[in-house]
Amino acid sequence: MPSSRPPRPSTFRGGIDGVLLVAVLLVAVNLRAPLTALPPVVGDVAADLDLTAAAAGLLTGIPVLCFALATPAVAGVLGRSSLRTAIAVALALIFAGTVLRSADLAPLGAAGTFAGTVLLGLGITTANLAVPMIAQRDFPGHVATVTGLYTAAINVGTVATTALTAPLADTVGWRWALASWSVLAVVALVWWLRAVPREAREPRGGPAERVPGPTAAGTKAAADEDALAAAAAEGVTGTDPTTARERHVLATSFTWWLCAMFALQSSSFYALTAWLPLILEDLAGIPRSASGGAASLFQGFAIVGGLAVPLAARRLSLRQTFVGIAVLWLTLPVGLLVAPGLWAVWASAAGVAQAANFVVIFTLVAQRYPTVRRGRQASATVQSVGYCLAAVAPTAAGALQTATGTWTVPVAVVLGALVVMTGIGLVLTGAPRRRAG
C-alpha cells in the first residue's frame, strides 16, 4: 500500500541530489583503493619488514577482519548519529591509516604498518555501512542504480592503485607510493564537508529513521508502519504491528543464506585481490614489473560490472542476470588452471562478475528488507558474518602457497568456493520477490 508518511525533506543544499551523488561517489573511490594498492608491492613490503607470505597476507586481511568485527558496533552508532559526521570520521580514519601504514617510524617498525592498517579498516567499515544507508534513504526509487554507480566508483579507485602503485614504487619506494593515495581521502573529505551542510540536531533514532513532525503519535504510527512493511516483505500475514516488530532479520533463513553467499563472494575476491599479481607471475609467467598492471584488469572491468546489473535488470530477471555473472566469475580460476596463457580474458570476465555480484547481493537485501531500519540490520549482519570468512582468505591463500610452493592449490580452493556460492545464488535469486505494499 502507498505510504501515508509525508516525504522526508532533503537535508542537503538546495535539494540537489546530484551534489550528494557526487559526494557519495568520491567517498566510494576510497573504500578499496588503499587495500588494492598493497598487492603490487607486497613483495617489497614483506622484504623490507621481514614478513612471511602469511604475515604479509594479514595486511590485506586485517581491514576485512575489521569489517567483520566492527560492523555491529558501527551499525549501532549509525542508528543514532549524523551520516555527515560518520562519513567525515570514516574519511579521516582512512587518511590517517594510509599515512601511518607507510610511515617509517623506527620505534614501531612493522607494528606501525599494522596499526595504520587497523585504522584503515575501521574507516572503511564505517563508510561501508553509511553509504548504502544514504542510497536507501535519499535515492529510494533508484537503489540498484546508485549501488551500481557506487560499486563502479569503488573500482575506479582500485584500478588506479593496482595499476600505478608498482611504477610509483619503482620511482619513490613503496612507502611513498602507498602514502600518495591518501590524497584521495583528502579530496573526498573536502567535497563531502562542503557539499553536505551540517544537519539539524537529530532526534533519537538517527538520520536513517528521522520522520518529520516527531510527535508521540506520529512516531508510533511510523514505527508500526515500518513493522508492517517489514512483515509484508517477509511474507508474514496479519495486521498486528507488535507481532511484526518481533520478527528480527536474524530469525529469517534468507538472511543467513545471504551471509553465506556474501562470505564466499568476498573471500574469493580478497584472496585474488591480495595475490593475483604473484599468481599471474607463477601461473602465467608475467614479469613482476607488469604483473600489477595485468592484475588491474580484474579491478578495471569491475567498473563495467557495477553498471551492468541495473541495465540488465531492465530486460532480464535477477536470476537470469546472476547466471551470467556466475559463469563469468568462474572463468578466472578455471582459466588460470586450464589455460593460463589467456589470463587477460579470464581476469577481465571475472572483473565484471565480481562487481556485478556485489550489486546483486545488496539489491537482494534492499528487496527483501525494504525499510531503512531493517535494511541496515540485514546489511550489517551480512557484512559482519561474510567478512569474517573474507578476513582470513588472503592469509589462508598465502599459507597454502607457502606449504605447497605453488599458487595452483589456492586457485583451486577459490574455484570450489565460487561453485558453492553459485548454488546459493541460484536459490536466492529464484525465490519469490516479496515486498511491502
N, C-alpha and C positions, 0 to 999 in steps of 0.2 A: 504494500500500500504506500501511497506517497507520504513522505514525512510531513508531519504538522509543525515540525520545529522550524522557526524562522531561519533564513540563511545566515551563516556566520559572516559578519562584515570583515572585509580584508583588513589585516593589521599592517599591511605593507604600503609603502609610499605610493600614493596615487592609485592604489588598487591595481598596479601593473603586474600581472602575473609573469610577463616576460622577464622583468627585472629579477624576480625571485627565482625563475627557472635558470637564468644565467648564473646566479649566485650558487644554486644547488649544483650545477654542472662544474663550476670551479672547485667547489668542495670535493666533488666526486673524483676529480683528477688526482687528488692527494690520497685516495683511500687504498691504493695498492702500489702506487709508484715507488714509495720508499722501500717496499718489500721486494719488488721485482728489479730494483737497482742492484741488489746484492748478488744474485746468482752469477752474472757475468764476471764478477771479480772475487767470487767466493774463494777461489784458489789462492789469490793474493792475500786475502784476509786471513785464511787459515794458516798460511805460511808465516805471515807477519806475527800473528798472535799465538802460533804454535798450537793449533786446534786440530783434532781428528775430524774425519768426514762427518761422523755422527754429531760431534760438538758444533761443527760449522752449520749443520742442518738445524740446530737449535736456534740460530739467528733468524731463520725463516719461521721456525715452529713456535717461538715464544709469542710473537704477535697473535698468531692464531689461537694459542692457548689463552691469551688474554681475551680474545673474542668469546671463548667458551666460558671462562671462569668469571669474567667481569660483567657479562651481558645481563644476568638477572639483577644485579645491583644498579647498573646503568639504567635498565628499564624502569626500575622503581623511582630513580631520581628524575628521569624524563617525564614521568607521570605527574610530577609536582613542580616542574621548573620551566623557565622560558626556553624555547627551542633556539632562540637567538643566542642566548648565553651559552647553551650547551654546545652549539657548533663552534662558537668562538673559542671556548675552552678546548674543544677537540683539536682545532687547528693549531692552537698554541702548544699543545702537547706534541703534536706531530712535528712542529718546527723544533721544539726543544729536544725531542728524541732523535731526530735526524742529525742535529748538530752534535749531541753528546755521543751518539754511536760512532761518529767519525773522529772525535777529538782524541788527540794523542796525549792523554793525561797520565804522566809517568806513575804516580802513586796508585792509579786504578788499573792501568793496563787493560786486559781483556774484560775485566769487571765493568769498566766504563762503557765498553761496547755493548755488553749485555744489558746494562742499566738503561742506556739510551733506547735499546730495542724494546724494553718493557714500556717506556713512556710512549713510544710509537704505537704499541699495541693498545694501550689504554685510550689514546686519542682516536685511533681508527675505530675501536669498539664503540665509542660514544657516537661518532658520526654514522656508523653502520646502522644504528637503530634510529637516530634522529632524522636522517634524510628520508627513509621510507615513510615515517610519520608525517613529514611535510607533504610528500606525494599523495598520501591518502587523505590528508586534511584539506590541502589547498588546491589539489587537482583531482577531485573525487570522480569526475567523469572520464579521466584520462590516466588512470593509474598505470596501465600496461605501457602506454606511450612514454610517460615520464620515467618509469622504471627502465625502459629500453634506452632512452637518452642518457639516463644516469649511468647505466651499465656501459654504454658506449664511451662516455666521458672517463669512467674509471680506466678503460682500456686505452684511451689516448695517453694517459699518464704512464701506463705500463709499457706501451710501445716505445715511448721516448726514453724511459730509463733503461729498458732492456737493450735497445739498440745503441745508445750513446754512452752508457757508463764505461764500458771497456775502452773505447777510444779515449775518453776523458782520462781514465786511469793511466793509460799509456803516456799521457802528457803530464799530468799533475799528481799522479799517485791515487791509490784507491780511497784514501781518506778525503781528499778534496773532491774527488769525483762523486762520492756518496753525499757529502755535505752540500754540494752545489744544488741538489734537488730541494733543499729547504726553501728555496725561493718560491716554489710552487705554493707552499703553505702561506707565505707572506702575502702573495698576490691574492689568494683566496680569502684570507682573513681581512685584508683591507677592503676588498669589494664587499664582503659579507657585512661588515660593520657599517659601511656607507650605504649599501642598498637596502638593508633591513633595519629600520629605526627601532629604538628601544620600545618594547611593548609596554602597555599599561600594566599595572600590578595585576598578577594572575590570581583568580580565585582558586581556592583549594581544589585540586584535581588536575591542575596544569593546563597548558595550552591545547593539548590534544582533545580534552573533553570540555573546553570552555563553551558555555551556552549563553547567548545574550539574555539579559534580564534574569539573573540567577536568584529568583525568589524561591522560597522553600517548595512551593507547589510546582513551580516550573522545573526546578532541579529534579524533584521526584518523578515528574512526568517524563523528563528526558531520560532519566535512568531506567524507568520502566520501558520506554520505547527502545533503548539500546538492548535491554534484556530480551524483549520480544523479538527484535530483529535478529539477535544472536541465536535465539531458539529456532526461528524460522530457517536460518542458514544451516542449522544442524539437523533440520528435519523434525524438530520437536513440535508436536501439536498442542493445542490448548492456549489459553489466554491469561494464565496466571504469571505475572512478571516475577513474583517472588520465586516461583519454581524455576522459571527460566534462568534467573540470575545464579541459581545454584549449579548450573551446568558449566563447569570451567573447561577451558580448552584442553587442559591436561586429561580430561575424562574422555576424550574422543580418540579413537584409534587412528583417525585421519591425521591428527597432529603427529603422532608417533611415527607413522609411515613417512610423513613429510620429513621428519627428523632424520630417518634412515636415508632417504633419498638425498637430502642435502649433505649429510655426512659423507656419503660415497662420492658425490659430485665434488665437494670441497677437498677431500683428502686426495683425490686424483689430481685435481687442479694444482694444489700446493706441492705435491710430490714432484709433478712435472715442472712446475714453475721453478722450484728450487734447483733442480738438477738437469733440466733439458740441455743447457749448453754443454755440460760434460757428457750427457747421454749421446748427443749428436757427435761429439768428438770420438767417443768409443765405438758406437754402432755404425755411424755413417762416415767416419773418417774426416770430419770437418776440422780444419785448423783452429786452434784456440782463438786466434785473432778474429776469426769470422764466426765463431760459434754463438756469440751473443747476438749478433745481427741475424743469424739464422733462426735462433730461438724467438726472436721478436716477431716472427710470422705468427706464432701461437698467440701472442698478445695482440698483434695488429689486426688480424682478421676477427678478433673478438668485437671490434667496433661494428663490423657488419652484423655479427650475431646479436648484439644488443638492440639493433634497429629492426632486425628481421622478424622477430616474433610479432610485434604489433601489426606489421604489414601482412604476414602470413595469416594472422587471425582473421583478417577480413575475408579470406577465401577458404580457409581450412579450419577444421575443428582443432582444439588444443591438443587432442590426442594425435591427430594426423601430423600436426606440427612437431610434436615430441618424437614421433617415429623417425622423421627426417633428422632431427637433432641427434638422436641416439646413434644412428648409423654413422653420421659424421664424427661423433665423439670417438667411436670405437675404431675408426680408421687409423688413429695415431698409434696406439700400442700395437695393433695388428700389423700396421705397415712397417713400424720400426723393427718388428721381429721377423717379418717375412720379406720385405723389400725396402731396406733402409736407404737405398740409393734414391728413392722417391720421397725423401724426408720432407721436401718443400710442400708437396701435395698434402701429405698427412698432417703436417703442422698447421697448414692453412685451414684445412677442413675442420680439424679439431678446435682451432681458434674460434671459428664461427660458432661451433657447437657449445663450447664451454660457457660462453657468454649468453647464448640463447637459452641454455638450460637454466641458468640463474634467473632469467626473466620468467621462465615458465614456473619455477618453484614459487616465486613470490607473487606471481599472478594467481596461483592456486591459493596462497594464503589470503589474498585480498578477496577472492571469490567466495571462499568458504567462511571467512570471518569478516563480514563487510563493515562492521563498526570499527572506529579507530581504536577504541579501548581494547577490544578483543583481537584486533589485528596486531596491536603492539604486544599483547600477551603471546599470541601464536608465533609472531616473528621472533620474539625474544627466546621462546622455547626452542624453536627450530634452529636458530643460530647458536644458542648455547650448547645444545646437545650435538649438533652437527660439527661445530668447530672443535669439540673435544677429540673426535677422531682425526680431524684435519690437522690438529696441532702436532700430533706425533708422526704424521705421514712423512715429512721431509727427513726427520731423524731416522725413522724406520727404514726409509729408502736408502739413506746413506749407510746405515749399519748393514743392510743386506748387500750393498755393493762391496763394503769392506770385507764381509765374510766370504763372498763368492768371487771377488775380483773382477766382476763384470756387471754391466747395467742391464743385462738380459733378464735377470730374475726380478728386480724391481719393476721393470716394464711389464712383465707377465702378471705381477700382482695387481698393478693398475688395471690391466685388462680384465682380470677377474672382478675387481670392484665395479667397473663400469658395466659389466654384464648384469650383475645383481641390481645395480641402480636402474638399468633399463627395464628389468622386470617390474620393479616397484613403480616406476614412472608410467608404464603402460596401464597398470591398475588404477593409479590415482587420476590420471588424465581421462580415463574412461568412466570414472564414477559420475553419477548424475550431478549436474551443477545445480546446487540449491542455494538460493539467495533470499535475503529478506525482501518482503514486498510481493 
